[in-house]
Amino acid sequence: MITYPVSEDSRWSIWSISGNAIVAKNKRWPRADGQAVTGADADLVYLLETKDARPAFDQWTEKLEPTETVDVAANTVTRGWQVVALDQSEQDAIVPPHFTTTGGIKLKIDDASQNAFANLLTLLNQANTPDTDMVTVKDATGNMYAMTFADFKTEIVAYGGYCYTQFLS
């Protein structure tokens, strides 16, 4: 139901009853005074446009798809978003080349990342870091993970082997 006068900054879509579809979008109300339209085509219905807030989502595993919900009886059209899970091939396409640890952490394999992990391992070894101390690493998607130094050493040796194999290929 439309309440008059309509706001001058509101936007409207026009719905064709016979066509069962929106025929125009993002239109201003046709009357400057915001009052009811007289003599309009009975086949056309004005729908107040509303927009849902963009929801939070994980860009590495999900994507947003636009939605449009038309309610002719309420004279509204709502444009929103649906969070959809990425399939594995879509995820692989956006995550940089990486090595996946036994714990599922994706470590980038670019030169800068390899140098950073090698430097961290050297620093921790030189500092005689106990195996039970916690080490935090950042994965290829920007998430932070904590693990013991003992686990880090095990994973970084496997990581180094993987990177060296990539270098040889």
N, C-alpha and C positions, 0 to 999 in steps of 0.2 A: 504494500500500500504506500503510495507516495504522499508525503506530508508537504503541504504548501504553506508558505512559499518555499521553493527548493533553494538551496544554497547556491550562490552564483559561482562558487569555485568547484561545485560538484561536477563529476563527469558521468556520462550516460552512454550505454549501448542501446541499440535499437534492435528489437526482436521481431522477426516476421512470424506471425502465427501460422500462416499457410505454408511457409517454407520451413518452419520448425528450426530456425537458425538465426544467429546474430547477423544482421546485414550492415551494421555500422558500429564503430567503437570510438571511445574517447571524444564524445560530442558534448558540447555545452547544451544547457537547457535552452529550448528555442525561444522562450519568452524572457525578456530582460527583467520583468517584475517577478519572475519565479512562480507565477500562477499556472493553473492548469491550461493545457493546450486545448484549444477549441477547434473543431472541424478537422481533426487529424484523421488520417487513414485508420480505420478500425482494425486493419490487419497488423498494425505496428504497435508495439508495446515498449515503453521506455523502461530501462533497467538501470538502477543506480549501481555504478561500479565501485566495488570495494576491493582492497588488496590485503591479503593476509601477510603477516610478518614472515620474512625469510627464516626458516628454522635452522638451528645448528645441525651440522652434519660432519662426518669424518671424510674429508676430501680424498683420502687414500682408499677407502672401502665403499663409499657411497657417492651418489650424485643426486642433484635436484632436478626434478622434471616439473614443468609448469602444469597447473590444473585450472580448470574453469568450471565453476558450478553455477548453473543458471536456475533461478527460482522465479518463474514468470508470475506466479500468484503473489509473491512478495515484492515483485518489481526490483529484483537484485540480481547482479552477477558478481560472483566473488572469484578473484584470481588469486591462486595460492600456489603451494608447492607440495610435492610428494617426495619423500626421501626414498630412494631406490638403491638397493645393494648393487655394487659393481660385480660383474662376474670376474672370474680369475683372469681372463685375457685382458679385460679392461684395467684391472689392478696392475697387471704386469706392464701394461703400456705406460702407466704414469709413474711407477716407482723406478728410480734410477737403478742402473746395474748394481747388483748387490750379492753378497754371500749371506745365506741364512744359517744362523747358528743352530745348535741342537735345541736351544731354548726358543727358537722361532724369531730371534732378533735379526732384522735385515741390516747388515752393515755395508755401507757403500764401498765400492772397490776402486774408486778413482785414486789417483796418485796422492792427493792431499789427505784423503782419509787413511790410506795405507801409512803415510808418514806420521800422521797424528797417532794412530794406534801403536806404531813401532816406538815413537818417542814416549808415549805414555808407559808402555811396557818397560822400556829402559829406565825411565824415571822411577817407577815403582820398584823395580829390582835394585837400583842403586840406593834407594832409600830403605832397603831391607824391610819392605812392607810385609806385615804378617798375612798369611794366606786367608785369615778370617776377616781382614778389613774389607770394607765395601768399596767398589769401584762403580762409577756411573758412566755409561756410554750413551751416545745419541745414535739412533738408528737412521736409516735412509729416509724415513718419513718425518723425522724430527722429534720422535718420542724418546723419552729418557728411560733407561733401564738400569737398575742397580743389581750387582752380583758380587760375590766374594772375589777377592784377588785370585784365589785358586781357580775358580770357575773362569775368570777372565783369561788367565794364562792358558787354560785348556782350549778355550774358544779362539783365542788370538793365534795359537799355533795352527789350528785347523784353517782359520781365516788366511794366515800367511801362506799356507800350502795351496789353498784355492787360488789366491792372487798370483802366486808364482806359476801355477799351472796355466792360468789365463795369459800371463806374460809370455810363456813358452809357445802358446798356440798361435 
